[in-house]
Amino acid sequence: MSVLTRRTAVVVFLVFAFTYFISALLRAITATLAPTLEAEFQLHARDLGLLAGGYFLGFALTQLPLGRWLDRHGPRTVLLGFLGVAVAGCLVFSWATGFSGLLAGRMLCGAGVSACLMAPLTGFRRWLEPGAQLRANSWMLMTGSLGMVASTLPVQWLLPLAGWRPLFWGLAALIVLAMALLALGVPRWSQAPAESGAGVETGYAQVWRHPYFLRTAPLGFFCYGGMVAVQTLWAAPWMQHVAGYTPLQAATGLFWINVSMLLTFWTWGMASPWLLRRVGGADPVMAASLPLSLLVLAGIVLAGGRAGAAAWALYCVSCTSVALSQPAVALAFPQALAGRALSAYNLVIFAGVFAVQWGIGLAVDAFVAAGLDMARAYRAAMALHLACTAGAYAWFMARRGHGDNALHCSTP
């Protein structure tokens, strides 16, 4: 294992973190722009869900080839190529004259930034010790939360001054800057040690059938995917249509939701090495903490209009332990399979984000068509999401013993 020196590791982390910051800003900006896009393009809830989900669909479509490319060519080369697609996506979105143009731009953006987390996590699997990998993963997610914070009030303040189209020109320029930093600051990929590849298949079969992957996949789809779907889209429409917030109040609510997520991921980063030593890794933490997220979501459904930004912040924070499943999956596999394992699991997560984002929009429109008012339609749609999330947690608990202690059974 080619462990980096501390100084080099810090530089590499900061470069990757800047890239992931931009990726998260681009991911979450739809929630803040939703009222503007609704008015300008006369979008329905299902359109918003598909538009936001289109980003994640583009993201998901790249994951399987991405995993192979990361294992073969390394984070630096692969991420540079993908970011060029993200630049094109920003420009297409900014030039859109209708819904199809918006959707095409979002899908290109999703595909282009789809390596922004998988690339560093693949590198960290080889370049950092296991405890440092958990910490780096959590702090990468923290920088993602910072990007989501930037997508709320700062974007809301800039909209009247610049308009939404120039915002995407600026994002394209930031991505070009990130590409330059990657080229200068991230090491080239060397061949994996011979022993890492011994007995390792070239495809994904070994990943798909791994018991720990099968155990955690529903959590990734419904719990992790649902958290991202709420954070990046549905919290804002809920605050407006159910809790009665203005667009500025909803953007402020999103700001504080994302600040709370930032602080939570920072805390996970600090605590992760201790958890690895004392608690036995990610599984006991997820098993103990995820029921709280189910209770909070049930409370939101019951409270309706009384559940605003604080309630959604508590829900998102209570879901964050599921992010520990990502490095746990990587550490369950040998280094030579790390890129494929991470990308396969990320495919599950972002397929879940797409399904939940669009599914909630479809459910809201269906309940409205059935005669419910908007507020009750949102509550009913969230109740369906609660049922799916509870089922995923039940599967995770029922399969205890299938790939347990993944953090301790991996080979280098």
Phi, psi and chi 1 to 4 in degrees:
 res  aa     phi    psi   chi1   chi2   chi3   chi4
   1 MET       -  126.6 -178.5  166.6   61.0      -
   2 SER   -90.1   78.6  -53.4      -      -      -
   3 VAL   -71.9  132.0  178.0      -      -      -
   4 LEU   -77.3  154.0  -61.6  178.7      -      -
   5 THR   -65.5  160.1   64.8      -      -      -
   6 ARG   -59.5  -44.5 -177.1  179.7 -179.0   88.2
   7 ARG   -64.0  -45.3 -179.4  176.1  179.3  179.0
   8 THR   -64.7  -39.6  -56.2      -      -      -
   9 ALA   -62.1  -38.8      -      -      -      -
  10 VAL   -64.8  -44.6  168.9      -      -      -
  11 VAL   -61.3  -46.9  171.2      -      -      -
  12 VAL   -61.3  -43.9  168.2      -      -      -
  13 PHE   -60.4  -45.5  175.0   83.6      -      -
  14 LEU   -63.7  -38.9  -69.3  175.8      -      -
  15 VAL   -64.2  -48.1  171.1      -      -      -
  16 PHE   -63.0  -38.4  -80.5  136.2      -      -
  17 ALA   -63.7  -40.2      -      -      -      -
  18 PHE   -61.9  -41.9  177.2   64.9      -      -
  19 THR   -64.2  -42.7  -54.7      -      -      -
  20 TYR   -70.6  -31.1 -169.9   55.4      -      -
  21 PHE   -56.9  -47.4  166.5   84.7      -      -
  22 ILE   -64.8  -41.5  -59.4  168.4      -      -
  23 SER   -58.7  -45.3  167.0      -      -      -
  24 ALA   -68.7  -38.0      -      -      -      -
  25 LEU   -59.7  -45.5 -163.8  165.7      -      -
  26 LEU   -65.7  -36.7 -170.7   57.9      -      -
  27 ARG   -65.3  -45.5  178.1 -159.0  -51.5  174.0
  28 ALA   -90.4   -8.3      -      -      -      -
  29 ILE   -64.4  -23.3 -161.0  170.0      -      -
  30 THR   -59.8  -36.5  -48.6      -      -      -
  31 ALA   -62.3  -42.7      -      -      -      -
  32 THR   -71.3  -35.8  -55.8      -      -      -
  33 LEU   -80.9   -8.6  -65.4 -179.6      -      -
  34 ALA   -51.7  -49.7      -      -      -      -
  35 PRO   -61.2  -39.6  -21.0   33.1      -      -
  36 THR   -65.5  -45.0  -58.2      -      -      -
  37 LEU   -69.2  -38.0  -62.6  176.9      -      -
  38 GLU   -56.0  -47.0  -87.7 -175.2  -57.2      -
  39 ALA   -70.6  -44.3      -      -      -      -
  40 GLU   -72.5  -36.3 -176.9  169.9  -22.7      -
  41 PHE  -111.0    4.4  -64.9   94.5      -      -
  42 GLN    54.1   56.5  -60.8 -179.2  -12.6      -
  43 LEU   -88.8  147.4  -56.0 -179.1      -      -
  44 HIS   -94.7  174.4  -61.0  -74.1      -      -
  45 ALA   -60.0  -40.8      -      -      -      -
  46 ARG   -64.3  -33.1   61.1 -179.4  176.9  -86.9
  47 ASP   -67.2  -43.2  -60.3  -38.8      -      -
  48 LEU   -61.3  -43.4  -83.1  179.1      -      -
  49 GLY   -62.5  -42.0      -      -      -      -
  50 LEU   -69.1  -38.2 -179.4   56.5      -      -
  51 LEU   -63.9  -48.5 -177.4   60.7      -      -
  52 ALA   -66.6  -40.2      -      -      -      -
  53 GLY   -69.3  -26.0      -      -      -      -
  54 GLY   -59.9  -36.0      -      -      -      -
  55 TYR   -56.8  -47.5  170.9   97.5      -      -
  56 PHE   -75.0  -27.1  -62.7  103.8      -      -
  57 LEU   -66.6  -46.7  177.9   60.4      -      -
  58 GLY   -58.9  -39.7      -      -      -      -
  59 PHE   -60.2  -49.1 -159.6  111.1      -      -
  60 ALA   -67.5  -34.7      -      -      -      -
  61 LEU   -64.2  -22.2  -70.5  174.2      -      -
  62 THR   -91.5   -9.4   66.0      -      -      -
  63 GLN   -65.7  -41.1  -69.2  -55.1  -65.3      -
  64 LEU   -68.0  -50.0  -64.0 -174.8      -      -
  65 PRO   -63.7  -32.5   17.3  -28.8      -      -
  66 LEU   -58.0  -44.1  171.1   63.5      -      -
  67 GLY   -59.9  -43.7      -      -      -      -
  68 ARG   -64.0  -44.2  -69.3 -167.9 -176.5   95.2
  69 TRP   -64.5  -38.2  -65.9  -24.6      -      -
  70 LEU   -64.5  -44.0  -75.8  171.5      -      -
  71 ASP   -63.7  -34.5  -75.1  -27.8      -      -
  72 ARG   -86.7  -46.3 -178.9  178.5  -57.4  171.8
  73 HIS  -106.4  -16.8  -56.1  -65.9      -      -
  74 GLY    90.8  163.8      -      -      -      -
  75 PRO   -62.0  -42.0  -20.4   30.8      -      -
  76 ARG   -62.3  -53.9  179.7  177.5  178.7  -89.7
  77 THR   -64.2  -45.5  -60.0      -      -      -
  78 VAL   -66.2  -44.9  172.5      -      -      -
  79 LEU   -66.3  -36.8 -171.5   49.6      -      -
  80 LEU   -60.7  -43.7  -77.8  170.8      -      -
  81 GLY   -64.3  -42.8      -      -      -      -
  82 PHE   -66.6  -38.2  -88.9   66.6      -      -
  83 LEU   -64.6  -27.7  -71.5  177.5      -      -
  84 GLY   -60.1  -36.6      -      -      -      -
  85 VAL   -66.9  -37.0  178.4      -      -      -
  86 ALA   -63.6  -38.9      -      -      -      -
  87 VAL   -59.4  -46.2  172.4      -      -      -
  88 ALA   -61.1  -40.0      -      -      -      -
  89 GLY   -62.1  -42.3      -      -      -      -
  90 CYS   -60.5  -42.5  -71.6      -      -      -
  91 LEU   -68.7  -41.3  -63.9  177.3      -      -
  92 VAL   -61.5  -44.0  168.9      -      -      -
  93 PHE   -62.1  -41.7 -167.5   87.1      -      -
  94 SER   -68.8  -23.9   70.2      -      -      -
  95 TRP   -94.6   -0.4  -63.9  -28.2      -      -
  96 ALA   -62.3  140.1      -      -      -      -
  97 THR  -114.0   -1.6   57.6      -      -      -
  98 GLY  -158.9  179.8      -      -      -      -
  99 PHE   -61.5  -39.3  178.5   75.1      -      -
 100 SER   -62.3  -39.0   59.2      -      -      -
 101 GLY   -66.1  -41.2      -      -      -      -
 102 LEU   -60.3  -45.3  -66.5  174.2      -      -
 103 LEU   -65.1  -42.1 -177.3   58.2      -      -
 104 ALA   -62.3  -42.8      -      -      -      -
 105 GLY   -62.8  -42.1      -      -      -      -
 106 ARG   -66.8  -38.1  -72.2  -62.3  -74.2  171.5
 107 MET   -66.3  -40.4  -70.7 -175.8   68.5      -
 108 LEU   -64.5  -41.1  -75.6  171.8      -      -
 109 CYS   -60.7  -45.3  -73.2      -      -      -
 110 GLY   -61.5  -44.5      -      -      -      -
 111 ALA   -63.9  -39.8      -      -      -      -
 112 GLY   -68.9  -33.4      -      -      -      -
 113 VAL  -100.3    9.8  -60.3      -      -      -
 114 SER   -67.9  -12.9   60.9      -      -      -
 115 ALA   -99.1    0.7      -      -      -      -
 116 CYS   -68.5  -22.6  -74.0      -      -      -
 117 LEU  -105.5  -39.4 -175.7   59.3      -      -
 118 MET   -64.6  -37.2  -65.5  -57.2   95.6      -
 119 ALA   -61.3  -52.2      -      -      -      -
 120 PRO   -64.5  -38.4   15.0  -27.4      -      -
 121 LEU   -65.0  -35.8  -67.0 -170.0      -      -
 122 THR   -64.6  -43.2  -59.2      -      -      -
 123 GLY   -63.8  -43.1      -      -      -      -
 124 PHE   -61.9  -33.4  -64.4  159.3      -      -
 125 ARG   -58.9  -32.6  176.0   64.8 -179.6   88.9
 126 ARG   -95.5  -35.2 -179.1 -179.0  -61.9 -176.6
 127 TRP   -91.5  -14.3  -66.7  -28.6      -      -
 128 LEU  -126.5  155.0  -57.8  178.6      -      -
 129 GLU   -70.3  159.3  -60.7  -70.7  -11.1      -
 130 PRO   -53.5  -46.2  -30.3   36.1      -      -
 131 GLY   -62.8  -39.8      -      -      -      -
 132 ALA   -67.8  -29.8      -      -      -      -
 133 GLN   -64.2  -44.0  -70.9  176.9   48.5      -
 134 LEU   -61.2  -43.2  -73.9  173.8      -      -
 135 ARG   -65.5  -45.4  172.0  171.0  -72.7  172.1
 136 ALA   -63.2  -38.6      -      -      -      -
 137 ASN   -61.0  -47.5  178.8   77.4      -      -
 138 SER   -64.2  -38.8  -66.1      -      -      -
 139 TRP   -75.3  -26.8  -76.7   -7.3      -      -
 140 MET   -63.1  -43.2  -76.2  -66.7  -65.6      -
 141 LEU   -65.8  -31.4  -64.9  174.6      -      -
 142 MET   -62.7  -43.8  179.3 -172.4   72.3      -
 143 THR   -66.6  -31.1   64.4      -      -      -
 144 GLY   -63.5  -40.9      -      -      -      -
 145 SER   -63.5  -35.5  -64.5      -      -      -
 146 LEU   -62.7  -40.6 -175.7   59.6      -      -
 147 GLY   -62.3  -37.3      -      -      -      -
 148 MET   -70.5  -34.6  -67.6 -177.3 -173.6      -
 149 VAL   -60.0  -44.2  168.1      -      -      -
 150 ALA   -63.9  -22.8      -      -      -      -
 151 SER   -82.4   -3.4   75.9      -      -      -
 152 THR  -101.0 -100.5   55.5      -      -      -
 153 LEU   -60.2  -43.8  -77.5 -179.5      -      -
 154 PRO   -56.5  -42.3  -27.7   36.5      -      -
 155 VAL   -66.7  -41.5  169.6      -      -      -
 156 GLN   -61.4  -37.0 -171.9   69.8   37.5      -
 157 TRP   -71.6  -34.5  -67.2  -29.6      -      -
 158 LEU   -77.7  -24.4  -75.1  171.1      -      -
 159 LEU   -54.4  -49.8  -84.6  175.5      -      -
 160 PRO   -67.0  -24.6  -16.3   30.3      -      -
 161 LEU   -84.0  -41.3  -58.6  175.5      -      -
 162 ALA  -116.6  -23.8      -      -      -      -
 163 GLY    84.7  160.6      -      -      -      -
 164 TRP   -76.0  -27.8   63.7  -88.5      -      -
 165 ARG   -67.4  -47.1  -64.8  178.9 -168.2  -88.4
 166 PRO   -62.4  -24.6  -27.6   37.0      -      -
 167 LEU   -59.6  -36.7  -71.6  177.4      -      -
 168 PHE   -77.0  -25.4  -79.0   82.4      -      -
 169 TRP   -65.3  -41.8  -55.6  -19.2      -      -
 170 GLY   -64.5  -38.7      -      -      -      -
 171 LEU   -64.0  -39.2  -74.6  169.5      -      -
 172 ALA   -60.5  -40.8      -      -      -      -
 173 ALA   -66.0  -39.2      -      -      -      -
 174 LEU   -64.4  -36.7  -75.0  176.5      -      -
 175 ILE   -65.4  -39.9  -66.0  170.3      -      -
 176 VAL   -61.6  -41.4  171.7      -      -      -
 177 LEU   -61.3  -42.9  174.2   59.9      -      -
 178 ALA   -61.0  -38.0      -      -      -      -
 179 MET   -62.2  -40.5  -67.1  171.7   71.0      -
 180 ALA   -64.3  -42.5      -      -      -      -
 181 LEU   -64.7  -39.4  -66.2  174.9      -      -
 182 LEU   -61.1  -44.6  -80.5  165.0      -      -
 183 ALA   -62.1  -32.3      -      -      -      -
 184 LEU   -90.0  -32.7  -65.5  171.6      -      -
 185 GLY  -107.2  -12.7      -      -      -      -
 186 VAL  -106.4  132.9  175.1      -      -      -
 187 PRO   -64.3  153.7  -16.2   27.6      -      -
 188 ARG   -70.6  157.5  -66.7 -177.0 -179.9  -85.3
 189 TRP   -88.1  125.6 -163.4 -116.5      -      -
 190 SER   -95.9  164.7   58.6      -      -      -
 191 GLN   -62.9  141.4  -68.6  -65.3  -41.0      -
 192 ALA   -62.7  148.7      -      -      -      -
 193 PRO   -55.1  144.6  -23.3   31.5      -      -
 194 ALA   -56.3  -36.5      -      -      -      -
 195 GLU   -70.5  -21.9   66.4  -90.2   21.3      -
 196 SER   -69.8  -30.2  -62.1      -      -      -
 197 GLY   -91.3   -4.7      -      -      -      -
 198 ALA   -63.4  124.0      -      -      -      -
 199 GLY    74.2    9.4      -      -      -      -
 200 VAL   -94.2  129.2  175.6      -      -      -
 201 GLU   -73.2  158.2  -60.8  172.5   10.1      -
 202 THR   -84.6  -20.6   57.7      -      -      -
 203 GLY  -100.1 -151.1      -      -      -      -
 204 TYR  -105.9   -1.5  -82.7   86.8      -      -
 205 ALA   -56.8  -41.6      -      -      -      -
 206 GLN   -65.5  -28.6 -170.6  171.0  -22.2      -
 207 VAL   -75.8  -51.0  175.7      -      -      -
 208 TRP   -59.7  -35.5  -61.3  128.5      -      -
 209 ARG   -93.5   -1.2   65.3  174.8  179.1 -112.2
 210 HIS   -64.7  131.7 -166.2  -76.9      -      -
 211 PRO   -60.8  -35.5   17.0  -29.5      -      -
 212 TYR   -70.9  -37.8 -169.3   72.4      -      -
 213 PHE   -61.5  -45.9 -173.0   92.8      -      -
 214 LEU   -63.9  -33.9  -66.6  173.0      -      -
 215 ARG   -69.8  -39.1 -176.0 -173.9  177.1 -155.8
 216 THR   -92.9  -13.1   54.3      -      -      -
 217 ALA   -57.1  -45.3      -      -      -      -
 218 PRO   -63.0  -33.9  -24.6   36.0      -      -
 219 LEU   -62.3  -43.7  -75.6 -174.8      -      -
 220 GLY   -61.1  -42.5      -      -      -      -
 221 PHE   -68.7  -54.3 -168.7   93.0      -      -
 222 PHE   -92.9  -42.5  -71.9  108.9      -      -
 223 CYS   -79.6  -55.5  -59.4      -      -      -
 224 TYR   -68.1  -49.4 -156.3  150.3      -      -
 225 GLY   -60.1  -38.9      -      -      -      -
 226 GLY   -67.8  -38.8      -      -      -      -
 227 MET   -59.8  -46.3  175.7 -174.1   71.8      -
 228 VAL   -66.2  -39.0  175.9      -      -      -
 229 ALA   -61.0  -41.8      -      -      -      -
 230 VAL   -68.9  -46.5  165.7      -      -      -
 231 GLN   -64.6  -38.4 -175.5 -174.4    9.7      -
 232 THR   -94.7   -7.1   57.6      -      -      -
 233 LEU  -147.6  -65.5  178.6   61.9      -      -
 234 TRP   -75.7  -16.6  -70.9  115.4      -      -
 235 ALA   -62.3  -41.0      -      -      -      -
 236 ALA   -67.4  -50.4      -      -      -      -
 237 PRO   -60.7  -35.2  -26.8   36.2      -      -
 238 TRP   -60.0  -47.9  173.1  -72.9      -      -
 239 MET   -59.9  -34.5  -73.7 -174.2  -82.1      -
 240 GLN   -81.8  -48.0  -66.8  178.4   70.1      -
 241 HIS   -85.3  -25.2  -64.8  -59.4      -      -
 242 VAL  -106.5  -47.4 -178.3      -      -      -
 243 ALA   -89.8   -9.0      -      -      -      -
 244 GLY    80.1   25.0      -      -      -      -
 245 TYR   -75.2  151.9  -75.9   31.4      -      -
 246 THR   -78.3  165.2   66.0      -      -      -
 247 PRO   -55.8  -39.6  -29.9   36.9      -      -
 248 LEU   -67.4  -40.3  178.8   58.8      -      -
 249 GLN   -64.7  -38.3  -71.9  172.7  -32.2      -
 250 ALA   -65.5  -41.8      -      -      -      -
 251 ALA   -63.0  -38.9      -      -      -      -
 252 THR   -63.9  -41.2  -55.6      -      -      -
 253 GLY   -61.2  -43.6      -      -      -      -
 254 LEU   -61.7  -38.4  -76.5  173.7      -      -
 255 PHE   -56.1  -48.9  174.7   86.0      -      -
 256 TRP   -74.2  -30.2  -71.1  112.6      -      -
 257 ILE   -60.1  -46.7  -71.7  171.0      -      -
 258 ASN   -72.6  -31.8  -70.6  -45.2      -      -
 259 VAL   -62.8  -42.4  166.9      -      -      -
 260 SER   -64.3  -36.6   67.5      -      -      -
 261 MET   -67.4  -41.0  -64.9  -73.9  -80.4      -
 262 LEU   -57.1  -49.6 -174.0  156.4      -      -
 263 LEU   -65.1  -36.1  -65.4  174.1      -      -
 264 THR   -67.3  -44.2  -56.8      -      -      -
 265 PHE   -67.9  -32.3  -77.4  126.6      -      -
 266 TRP   -61.4  -42.3  177.6   82.6      -      -
 267 THR   -64.8  -42.9  -57.5      -      -      -
 268 TRP   -59.6  -39.6  -79.0  123.1      -      -
 269 GLY   -60.8  -39.5      -      -      -      -
 270 MET   -70.3  -36.9  -65.2  -61.6  -66.1      -
 271 ALA   -87.6  -19.6      -      -      -      -
 272 SER   -57.8  -46.7  -68.3      -      -      -
 273 PRO   -59.9  -37.8  -25.3   36.7      -      -
 274 TRP   -64.2  -42.1  179.3   86.8      -      -
 275 LEU   -62.2  -39.7  -69.7  171.3      -      -
 276 LEU   -59.9  -40.4  178.7   62.0      -      -
 277 ARG   -77.7  -43.0  -66.2 -168.0  -56.2  -90.4
 278 ARG   -95.4  -39.0  -65.4  -65.9 -173.2   86.3
 279 VAL  -100.3  -17.0 -172.5      -      -      -
 280 GLY    97.4   18.5      -      -      -      -
 281 GLY   104.5 -156.6      -      -      -      -
 282 ALA   -79.3  -34.8      -      -      -      -
 283 ASP   -58.2  -50.6  -70.1   -0.4      -      -
 284 PRO   -61.8  -34.0  -20.7   33.1      -      -
 285 VAL   -66.8  -46.8  178.7      -      -      -
 286 MET   -64.3  -41.5  -68.2 -171.2  -70.5      -
 287 ALA   -61.0  -38.4      -      -      -      -
 288 ALA   -80.5  -32.6      -      -      -      -
 289 SER   -97.2  -28.3   60.7      -      -      -
 290 LEU   -65.7  -30.2  -72.7  176.1      -      -
 291 PRO   -56.9  -29.3  -28.6   36.7      -      -
 292 LEU   -61.0  -39.6  175.3   59.9      -      -
 293 SER   -64.3  -35.1   70.1      -      -      -
 294 LEU   -66.2  -41.1  -59.2  176.9      -      -
 295 LEU   -65.6  -40.7  -68.8  174.1      -      -
 296 VAL   -64.9  -43.9  173.1      -      -      -
 297 LEU   -64.7  -38.7 -174.5   55.4      -      -
 298 ALA   -62.2  -40.4      -      -      -      -
 299 GLY   -62.9  -38.3      -      -      -      -
 300 ILE   -64.0  -44.4  -71.2  171.8      -      -
 301 VAL   -60.7  -43.6  171.1      -      -      -
 302 LEU   -69.7  -37.4  -66.9  172.7      -      -
 303 ALA   -75.4  -29.5      -      -      -      -
 304 GLY    61.1 -122.3      -      -      -      -
 305 GLY   -64.2  -17.2      -      -      -      -
 306 ARG   -79.9  -10.7  -68.5  169.9  -66.3  170.8
 307 ALA   -95.5  110.1      -      -      -      -
 308 GLY  -116.5 -142.8      -      -      -      -
 309 ALA   -60.8  -40.9      -      -      -      -
 310 ALA   -62.8  -40.1      -      -      -      -
 311 ALA   -65.4  -42.2      -      -      -      -
 312 TRP   -70.9  -32.4  -76.8  114.5      -      -
 313 ALA   -63.3  -43.4      -      -      -      -
 314 LEU   -63.6  -39.8  179.8   59.0      -      -
 315 TYR   -62.6  -49.6  169.3   71.3      -      -
 316 CYS   -62.3  -41.9  -70.7      -      -      -
 317 VAL   -63.2  -40.3  165.4      -      -      -
 318 SER   -70.0  -16.4   65.7      -      -      -
 319 CYS   -88.2  -13.4  -70.0      -      -      -
 320 THR   -64.9  -22.3   53.6      -      -      -
 321 SER   -62.5  -22.5   65.7      -      -      -
 322 VAL   -65.1  -20.9   75.5      -      -      -
 323 ALA   -64.7  -21.7      -      -      -      -
 324 LEU   -65.8  -18.6  -63.1  174.0      -      -
 325 SER   -66.3  -26.3   62.4      -      -      -
 326 GLN   -65.4  -57.5 -130.4  165.0    3.3      -
 327 PRO   -65.5  -27.8   22.7  -33.2      -      -
 328 ALA   -64.0  -41.3      -      -      -      -
 329 VAL   -62.7  -44.5  165.6      -      -      -
 330 ALA   -60.4  -40.6      -      -      -      -
 331 LEU   -77.1  -10.6  -73.6  161.6      -      -
 332 ALA   -78.9   -9.6      -      -      -      -
 333 PHE  -120.5  156.9  -67.6   87.5      -      -
 334 PRO   -66.1  160.9   18.6  -27.5      -      -
 335 GLN   -54.8  -39.2  -75.9 -176.7   24.5      -
 336 ALA   -65.8  -15.5      -      -      -      -
 337 LEU  -108.5    2.1  -93.1  172.4      -      -
 338 ALA   -60.5  -44.8      -      -      -      -
 339 GLY   -61.9  -42.5      -      -      -      -
 340 ARG   -69.4  -40.4  -84.7  163.0  -75.6  174.9
 341 ALA   -62.5  -46.3      -      -      -      -
 342 LEU   -64.7  -42.8  -77.3  163.2      -      -
 343 SER   -69.0  -37.9  -65.5      -      -      -
 344 ALA   -63.2  -42.5      -      -      -      -
 345 TYR   -69.7  -36.7 -167.2   66.0      -      -
 346 ASN   -65.3  -35.1 -144.9   37.9      -      -
 347 LEU   -59.5  -43.8  171.9   60.8      -      -
 348 VAL   -60.2  -46.1  170.1      -      -      -
 349 ILE   -61.2  -49.1  -67.3  170.1      -      -
 350 PHE   -80.8  -23.5  -77.2   93.1      -      -
 351 ALA   -63.5  -37.8      -      -      -      -
 352 GLY   -64.9  -42.4      -      -      -      -
 353 VAL   -59.5  -47.4  176.6      -      -      -
 354 PHE   -59.9  -47.4  173.0   74.7      -      -
 355 ALA   -63.8  -43.6      -      -      -      -
 356 VAL   -70.9  -42.9  173.9      -      -      -
 357 GLN   -61.8  -50.5  -84.5 -168.7  -23.9      -
 358 TRP   -71.0  -38.5 -165.6   18.2      -      -
 359 GLY   -61.5  -41.6      -      -      -      -
 360 ILE   -64.3  -42.3  -71.7  175.3      -      -
 361 GLY   -61.2  -44.3      -      -      -      -
 362 LEU   -62.7  -41.3  -69.8  172.2      -      -
 363 ALA   -65.0  -42.4      -      -      -      -
 364 VAL   -59.0  -49.5  167.8      -      -      -
 365 ASP   -62.8  -38.0  -75.7  -12.6      -      -
 366 ALA   -66.2  -41.9      -      -      -      -
 367 PHE   -68.9  -35.6  -74.9  124.1      -      -
 368 VAL   -64.5  -43.4  168.9      -      -      -
 369 ALA   -63.1  -28.3      -      -      -      -
 370 ALA   -80.0   -4.9      -      -      -      -
 371 GLY   113.8   -2.9      -      -      -      -
 372 LEU   -78.4  150.4  -64.9 -177.2      -      -
 373 ASP   -74.6  170.8   60.5   34.1      -      -
 374 MET   -59.6  -43.1 -171.9   63.7   73.8      -
 375 ALA   -63.1  -45.4      -      -      -      -
 376 ARG   -68.3  -33.2  -69.7 -176.3  179.1 -178.5
 377 ALA   -63.0  -42.3      -      -      -      -
 378 TYR   -64.7  -40.5  -91.0   90.2      -      -
 379 ARG   -64.5  -41.2  -66.8  171.2   71.7 -177.4
 380 ALA   -66.0  -40.2      -      -      -      -
 381 ALA   -63.9  -41.3      -      -      -      -
 382 MET   -68.5  -30.5  -71.6  -61.0  173.5      -
 383 ALA   -64.6  -38.0      -      -      -      -
 384 LEU   -63.1  -42.7  -73.6  177.7      -      -
 385 HIS   -62.7  -38.9  173.2   51.9      -      -
 386 LEU   -59.6  -43.3  170.7   61.9      -      -
 387 ALA   -62.4  -41.8      -      -      -      -
 388 CYS   -65.2  -42.2  -66.2      -      -      -
 389 THR   -65.3  -41.0  -54.1      -      -      -
 390 ALA   -63.0  -37.9      -      -      -      -
 391 GLY   -64.4  -39.3      -      -      -      -
 392 ALA   -64.1  -41.3      -      -      -      -
 393 TYR   -65.8  -39.6  177.6   75.6      -      -
 394 ALA   -62.2  -39.7      -      -      -      -
 395 TRP   -62.3  -44.3  169.8  -92.0      -      -
 396 PHE   -59.2  -43.4  176.4   74.8      -      -
 397 MET   -73.7  -35.5  -63.9  -57.5  -66.0      -
 398 ALA   -67.3  -25.9      -      -      -      -
 399 ARG  -100.6   26.5  -68.6 -177.8   65.3   84.4
 400 ARG   -58.5  136.8  -79.4  177.4  -67.7 -174.2
 401 GLY    97.4  -12.8      -      -      -      -
 402 HIS   -94.9   90.8  -66.2  -99.3      -      -
 403 GLY    81.1   22.0      -      -      -      -
 404 ASP   -60.8  161.6  -78.4   -8.5      -      -
 405 ASN    57.1   42.8  -58.7  -43.9      -      -
 406 ALA   -60.8  -29.4      -      -      -      -
 407 LEU   -71.4  -13.5  -68.8 -178.6      -      -
 408 HIS  -112.3   -3.2  -57.6  -70.8      -      -
 409 CYS  -110.1    3.7   66.7      -      -      -
 410 SER   -75.7  156.1   60.7      -      -      -
 411 THR  -104.4  156.0   56.2      -      -      -
 412 PRO   -69.5      -    9.5  -11.0      -      -
